[in-house]
Amino acid sequence: MKKVKFKGLTGLVEFDQNGMRTSVSLDILELKEEGLKKVGTWNQQAGAQFTTPYEAVLDDVMRQLKNRTLKIVTIINPPYTMLKEPADQLSGNDQFEGYCVDIIGEISRILGFKYHIHLVRDGAHGTKSELGEWNGMIRELIDKEADLVLADLTITYEREEAVDFTMPFMNLGISILFRKPMKKVPNLFSFLSPLSLEVWIYMATAYLGVSILLFMLARLTPYEWVPSHPCDQDSGVLENQFTLLNSFWFTIGSLMQQGTEVAPKAISTRVIATMWWFFTLIMISSYTANLAAFLTIQRLKSPIEGADDLAAQSSIQYGCLNSGSTKTFFKESNIFSYKKMWAVMQAQPSVFTESNQQGVERVLKGNYAYLMESTSIEYMTERNCELEQIGGLLDSKGYGIATPEGSPYRTPISNAILRLQEDGILHLLKEKWWSSNKEERCGQEEKKTSISTSELDLANVGGMFVVLLAGLGFACIISVIEFIWKTKRLSKNERDPVILEFMREVRNIICCGLSSYRAKISSE
Ligand code: GLU
């Protein structure tokens, strides 16, 4: 028998050494509406091989879908799925409304199936325990209690191993929901805010510098020396109005936009005065403009600006949804600050919430930041002017519809999602469920907070100091020219060489000594 080999009704007949039949090839038949149809073959080496074209398989699945009522599990989380009011008078799918409910309505319209929505028993999205057990909607899918999960269910690697996902119908990332900062208590010294400390110090230095230089140049230039008695020009007594005190008085007078009775006479001192006036004009107008902005806008600054700030502090608590992908993200992250955040959250399990709504309520109470998915944050901030998103996205992912592993419905549903996306229906639904008249409600507040003012620092007004310095230099040169000019007009036997006279005068100015020069020029 073992040696027999012939072609029979079931194909080639031959046996191995144990008498078992080898080279068996079977046809795979499927019962269709028109009867049994060959859809593939099976043999020991290659296993099952389907010969039906992909389109035919898809057609078949679509045909099956038309006669089915799918069990869909979801979770209450606005605006994805919400209970319609009055909930007690409604039954079946009519009890629910929301973005996901509309999406499944559209998909069922395209694919022609019926569906029945029910809520997940344990109120969880689905996470894997240490023992490898799933909970929430994923669990119901694995246990075949549902055919689809349609909710804000994030596509994750861990979940993909247990169930299948369609292509994403929404893209998002984790971000931070936080309460907008309270209005700042007005500061008694807020008049100092328009300029930075650095600029205030520079201003004070410029004031001192200009006053002293004015004093020195006024002494140097002969044109500031005038007879002390205007009616007696020949008395020989000369006076200089720019004493040290008067020099300080003159500069402060113009800085305060008031002026003084002291007026420069020489070109050099007039140059200094002009530069100083120009400097004060620009500085005072910049100060006034910025002060007006500071007094009308109360600066609202959030104590945190991103996840790194959260990780670096301990006064503000932070948490996320229990049994969700956000928690898994932090648990499995290898990034230093997220790891640190996970350690802090884990040490204090009360920071985890059972629903997003609970998280939002905690944020509103204050001193708590909620790590939430960006689309949900957008929904909440649209509806509550007191809430805001802090920083950007910590990751990037999508929501998908979950099906049991190997489900034939995955591809047609993915195709339907693609169609909804291309037709712009997903966008319209997003608009429908997310947008609100936020502009109207929060408009005023938004405007106030969006205009930000900041103190003027050296980069803004530094140019004015340069102009002032250049002007002072110019005034020094003129003052020296004036001195030389006047000295040269004295006869040679009345004076020493110009350079000696100059050095002597400078020494006199510095040491506040009596000017010998004063007598000479008066006699000229
Ligand atoms: N979308 C999440 C999930 O699928 C739930 C929300 C969250 O974890 O922030 O588990």
Boltz pocket constraint, residues with backbone or C-beta under 6 A from the ligand:
constraints:
  - pocket:
      binder: B
      contacts: [[A, 125], [A, 126], [A, 152], [A, 153], [A, 154], [A, 320], [A, 321], [A, 323], [A, 324], [A, 325], [A, 326], [A, 327], [A, 371], [A, 372], [A, 373]]
      max_distance: 6.0
